[in-house]
Structures are given as structure tokens and as C-alpha cells.
């Protein structure tokens, strides 16, 4: 039995591709080591033959691995008429937890690479002798890459499978480790875009894969916990690596960590099964049963705990289906929430320390923000509890509304001149709790609400909107908008309010519901609203 449910089309091509990419990255290491006596300053150094050959091996390896990962296309052209999935009465077992742990590692690795941007920029600015504004384009390029990647990998996941998208994204992730040996800032910009392209797709696809593999009773809270814990672990890995390794090997080593962390995801691929719902929707019923056998539990009899039923949705999806019909309203709400969330984080909060100093709170600014962050920490547990026990959609809409209310409170306090250490701390803590709650629930809800043929694309679009908001925030920041706290706060409130209303009106509570039942309820809701 195939443990993953579907074989590589050409496993030899896949593993040859992995080897080629790894060798391509390793070919850059000697030049990096030779620069040790110069504190690893490589700016302006000419690329040697090894580096040029290595740069050629990486795209070749990606093409080989991509070819090896593609499923047999003739089989995918015959959509199935029956769904196979684990009965939702099955308790969580060792196989479920193994999947959760592996996907947690994947999310942490995915978050870690973009999180290193803040740690590499100071060293990069100094070595390349560029201005802080020029180095800021690195973050803008990375955000653009993650935005494109989220949509691209969502389409790949819906067309060729969740597992194939995760592994191919991890391989591209490995290839971008050569950022650490690039002798020019321009090459770093190119590789940073590719890094964002690969990293942007891993997050939504892991959520889609988990949503389709975990019993309904535990799906919601595990999805939210995966996002919260995985994100925290990723930032911890990035900051810890910077603290330990950067003083020894310069900022460049933080990029090179893409090699071991990406290889870790590849080596864990034996614990990453393909989604049984995806397999069944593409007519691969035997492969779907093979995957389900491992999740049904060791004590189950053959076929026990495995549910088969008619396929409730059409087999083929289209990006346009997200923007019209029964999913138009919920898609608008998720996209607006994603855009506004990033404007809060990459705009309002990014400029908050500077603005607090302008309010004569310079001496207390850092302590104030640290205090607010500590107060906000228990908010993650509150998010998980509300999503799992109260209502998934109302919890999401409520936290979007709370974010808007926090910004309004900021605007009123600043406008009336009623700001002090304690009032600003309280409002900041509320903003941090509400904003972190929005992103913790946004992609998990998207992974639940869309049907199997749109799940990867829908989750990818929700993730892309949160990245695109960063691009917009960077542009507005350059224009000086966020220097005015009242105007910027009121501006962000508009999409937040629109998102909260749209989510409240068009979403449904997904707690404890099978994914197939969610599809049926959304269809019934669309019919009701049109009457």
C-alpha cells in the first residue's frame, strides 16, 4: 500500500531534482567560506565557476522535481463521482498527530524565512552600502513574491494535489538559500522574490491539507492552533538563529538556513499524505482508500471508519467561481479582512513606535509596546476557544470588528488629546489581541468554507490578500500616511467594517460540520439569499 496515497509520476526524476537543487546550493558554500577572513563580506566579488554552475543546477532541479511530482494526468482527467473520507466519529489517533506535527514544522519553516528579513536588512544595508530606503525594497519585493506565490500555489494544489504543491514549494525554498552568497544587492532582490514565491504558497496549502484530513470535531481548533503556534515558532526560530548565528557568520547565514530547513520538509514527506478528498474528487478512489486506512485507526476493521458518498460538487474549479455566486460575498469579506489586517500590521503598528515618540512618550514607548504584547498573549487561547466553542464565523467577524473598534479608540484618544501610558497601553493591547485573532482565523476559515475543488485557490487568495495589504501599506508609508495616526486609523476602519459586515452576512458556522455539509449549507444559503 502506498502510504501517501499517490506515487510520484517519476520518482527518479523527483529525487534527481532534489539532488541537483541541493548541489546547486552547496556549490555556493566554498566562496562563502573563503570570505571568512573578511567577516563574510562578499559584496562586489565576482562569481566563480562553481557558483555559476550551481545557479544553473537549481532551475534544472526544480524542473526535474516538478516533473517527478506531477500525478498521472490521464487519471486526473476522469473526475470521480464518490467521496471517500474518514468518518468524523473517529477519535484523533497517532497518525493524525503525526500529520499535525509535520505540518506544524512546515508552517514554522514557512514563517521563518520571511521573518529573517528584519534581521538581514541592517547587515545588508551596511555591506552593500545602500540607504535604509533602498534596503526596504527587499521587504517590498518579498511581499510581492508571497502574494503571487499564494495564488499560484493554490491553483497548483487544486490542479495537481496538496502534497505536490507543498514539496515543490519546499524545493524552491531550498534553492533560495543561495541568497546568502549573492555578491550584489540586485541578485538578492531577484532571489528574495523567488523566496517569497515559494514561501507564500506553503501556508495556505498546509491548512487545506489539514482541513481535509482531520475529523470535523477537532478540525477548527487544530487549524487555528496550527496557525498560532506555527507562526510563533517561525518567528522564534528566526530571532534565535539571528541571535546565535549572525554574530559568527554575518547576516548571510540566515538566508542559507533555507537549505537545512527545506530539506527537513522534504525528508518528512513520507509523513505527508495526499488529501483523500482531493484524490477521490479526481477519480483516484483506490489511492484515497489507501490514505484513509492509516487514519481510520489500527483497531478498525477493513473499511470501518471510512465514509463513501456521492460527490456533492463539480469536479473542476475555476478562480472565477470564488468571485461570483454563493462564494462572492464570503470571498469579498476574507479578502477585505486580509488587506486591512496587513495594513494594521505593516502600517499602523509598524509606525506606532515612531508616532508614540512624537507624542512625547519616547521614554516609555518600548516598555509600553512590550507591556501591551504581554497582555495580548492570552488572546491566542481566547481565539481558539471562541472558534471551537462559540462560532467560527462570528468569532472571525467579531475580531475584525474589534480591530476596527481599537483603531477608532486610537483615533478618538489622539484627536481629543486624551492619551496617557495606561490608555495607550490598553488600546494597543486590544489592537494586538484583535489583529492577531484575525490572522489566526482567516486562512483556517478559508480552508474550511470552500469546496475541495476550490479549497487551495480560496485559501491561497485569502493568504495573498494579507500579503498584498503589506505592499499597499509600504506604499502608503512612503507617502507619509501613517505619520498621521488619526487619518490612517480611520482609513483602515473602512475595509475592516466592510469585511466584518460581509463575513457576518455571508459566512456560516463551520464548527463540527463535515466539509461536505459545509458545501451543502453554502449552496442552500445562496438559494435563500436570491429569493
Number of C-alpha atoms within 10 A of each C-alpha: 11 11 17 22 22 24 16 19 16 17 15 13 19 23 17 17 25 26 16 23 29 23 18 27 26 18 21 26 16 13 18 20 14 12 14 14 8 9 14 21 22 22 15 12 13 12 14 12 11 16 22 13 14 22 19 14 21 26 17 18 26 22 15 22 28 23 17 22 25 19 18 15 11 7 12 17 12 13 17 20 17 19 22 24 29 27 19 19 11 18 15 16 13 13 15 18 12 13 20 21 15 19 26 22 20 25 28 25 30 29 24 27 26 23 18 20 21 15 18 21 18 13 17 23 17 13 18 16 13 12 11 13 10 13 22 15 13 23 22 22 22 25 27 22 26 29 28 22 27 32 25 21 31 30 26 19 26 23 23 19 24 30 21 23 28 28 23 25 25 26 27 24 25 29 32 28 30 28 25 25 28 23 19 17 21 11 14 21 20 16 23 28 24 22 31 27 27 29 29 32 35 30 26 32 32 28 28 31 27 23 27 23 22 26 24 22 18 16 24 29 21 19 26 27 19 24 24 22 15 24 22 16 19 24 19 16 19 24 17 12 18 21 12 10 14 17 12 13 17 18 24 23 23 24 22 23 20 28 21 13 21 24 18 16 25 20 10 15 16 12 18 23 22 23 27 28 26 28 27 25 27 25 20 22 21 16 21 26 22 18 25 27 22 18 25 25 19 12 7 14 11 10 13 14 19 19 15 16 11 11 17 16 16 13 21 14 18 12 14 10 14 21 15 13 13 20 20 16 21 24 27 20 26 30 23 24 32 29 26 32 30 24 29 26 20 19 27 24 18 16 18 18 17 15 19 19 14 11 13 10 17 15 10 13 21 14 13 21 20 13 15 22 18 12 17 19 14 11 18 18 14 14 26 23 17 16 25 21 14 13 17 26 24 19 24 28 28 19 23 32 23 22 29 27 20 24 26 18 21 22 19 16 17 17 13 8 10 11 16 13 12 11 14 21 21 18 19 25 24 23 27 25 25 27 24 22 27 25 23 23 27 26 28 28 26 27 31 30 28 24 23 30 22 26 30 33 31 35 32 32 31 30 29 29 24 28 28 24 26 27 24 17 25 22 14 16 19 11 10 11 19 24 19 14 20 19 13 21 25 17 15 22 21 13 21 27 22 16 27 25 18 21 25 19 15 20 24 18 18 22 21 17 18 21 23 20 13 20 20 15 17 19 15 12 15 17 12 9 9 8 5
